[in-house]
Amino acid sequence: MRLLEHQAKDLFAGYGIRLLEGRVCPTIEGAREAARELGYPLVIKSQVPVGGRGKAGGIQKCASADELELKFPQVLGMTIKGERTRTVLLEKAAEISSELYVAIMLNRGRRTYTVIASSEGGVEIESVKGQTIRDVGLGGADAATCAEVASAIGLGGEAAASFASTLASLSSLAMEKEAELAEINPLAVLADGSMVALDGKVITDDNSAFRHEELQKYREASELEDRAAARGFSLVEMDGDVAVVGNGAGLVMSTFDMLTDSGGRPSCFLDVGGGATVESVYEAMELIGKMRRTRAILVNLYGGIVRTTTVATALLKAYGDGTIKVPTFARLKGAESEKAREMLDGSRVEMFGTVEEAIGAAVKGARRR
Amino acid sequence: MIDILGILCGKEGEAGHGKRPVVVQGMTGTFGSRHTRLMRDYGTNIAAGVTPGKGGGDLDGIPLYDTAGEAIAATGAEIVANFVPARHFLASAREALEAGARLLVAIPEHVPVRDTLEVVELAGSRDALVIGPNTPGVMVPGTIKVGIMPASPFAPGDIAVLSKSGTLLYEISDNLTQAGFGQRITLGIGGDPVNGMRLVDAFDMVRGIDGLRGVVIVGEIGGDAEETLAQRIIETGFDRPVVAYIAGRAAPKEKRMGHAGAIVYGNYGSAESKVNMFTKANVPVARRPAEVPVLLKGKMRG
């Protein structure tokens, strides 16, 4: 789960990481009240789970109540990289003397946690040359490492102590919350020498959610995504018109790629997992039936152990009761596929021997309607 | 170098070749029992099962033990297949490794990455191999299957197939089999962010197999396993054909595409980055699964 900035900062506060005073405002009324409490100048920040908000105009400075009236409605509702702004964070503006970068992340290749720090913050870390990188094992960054990293990025005196303490807190957070990434970019040094987290990015491990009840309040999945997750499916919604369904993440990704190569536009990525049953495939069709933009369904199942007749039964049931109304183009490979073909003869499911043929027909099918 | 075929099959020509004992953890669950039978039907010697509280019982005559320690002691098994639910994986994997398992095949999906890290560290300190988690398993077609892959796509032969994905492993092996390329060994490293055996480890393990005629890599977006492997091929050279396929070219950034590990941040984990590195390593990348055997044939002709 990728936390929104204000959620990440909520966690930071619990670990003693310093922040600017701020309020979360989903409405203009709330923003007016928050502005009265905080005072001007302040910054309004779009809360979307993607990078590049500043460039897209999702972060705006307000010097007066008039500016707030003008800019707040522009930011609220703004869509950035496909993510709509549902809420806005108002923060007091501050005099910043410099910006640093600090993060602790799961290092997939080296199978350890790794600290990354730099004296150049506020930009994408990939573009920064002078990075300090330290592998810290499975226990996180200890006090000595935190101090050493502070000195490696050129800090001394009180600044070094503040930085080391921030890094230690960030590391504890990452370990205790099982985060794949905990990042402060930028970590701002204020005129008085204190350090505050101007932005925050935390990505937690969905697979450890069962032992982190306290993080579930941050979950903001759509209703369909929640239903899919409850079924053990994996669903990513897109804005095209062909629903891509299959068993196994790799196979569905592959189908998704080939559909896109053929000029088709996916309305979703739906992986129903390895053990497809009549119930699970029917439920997948229910989810698709609720996505109004879908004009064709592309099913690619490699049934090693799953019977294709099971899938055929589920599809017939979904058409029979009106759960789905758009045509299905299917490639069902595996046990009993001849029988499945007979079952589906005369239905709205067209069967193909190869996925390439099914894709070609699905692209045409979506255009035809 | 680790002799994976030796662990899986034993020494060629010696007694017991192809009948190496396997212990199954979580054998009496719905999933575990179903696949235990399928593995046994394939010819795998399932010597014992482990389910706490069911020691002394059996499944189709396969004896059950309460702990991995007892099962390993009774059978001498070096191979353990783990079918335990994700939230109990860490404890069961630790038990198997501490009892002396040399190869742990970790089937469960949704294992917390923190738990995987601990299992990988423990395995490293004991010189044991972990395949997975979230793997379909490992197979020497015609001899032994440890995992959940269906039998039908595979045929004995002399190609190694290494995959991040389960169903794509089946799909592409099926394509290879139909084109006349059987497989010497196929294995899934798993779709999680952290894998016990990395793609590059799997490659190093199979590259020296006698008579191997080629390697097929089935990658997907996320992480840098493919880039690391391509780098290894560039640095060490490899004189046999290698062909790759990468799933997820059209996937949006910062979205998990079904697998916990299949996510792109910026350029990190992107398909372009992987394809570029494979191209530098002179490894052609197929655009579709069906193209894999075509490219392999092309490489073999030179």
Interface residues (C-beta under 8 A of the other chain):
Chain A: R2 P49 V50 G51 G82 L106 R108 G109 R111 T112 E124 E126 L138 E178 E180 D205 D206 N207 S208 F210 R211 S234 V236 M238 G246 N247 G248 A249 G250 L251 V252 M253 S254 F256 D257 M258 L259 T260 D261 P266 F269 D271 G274 G275 Y302 G304 I305 K333 G334 T354 E356
Chain B: F31 L38 A86 R87 H110 V111 P112 V113 R114 D115 L117 E118 V120 E121 I148 M149 P150 S152 P153 S163 K164 S165 G166 T167 L168 L169 Y170 E171 D174 G191 P193 V194 R198 V218 E220 I221 G223 D224 A225 T228 Y245 A247 G248 R249 A250 A251 P252 E254 K255 R256 M257 G258 H259 A260 G261 A262 G266 N267 Y268 R287 R288 P289 A290
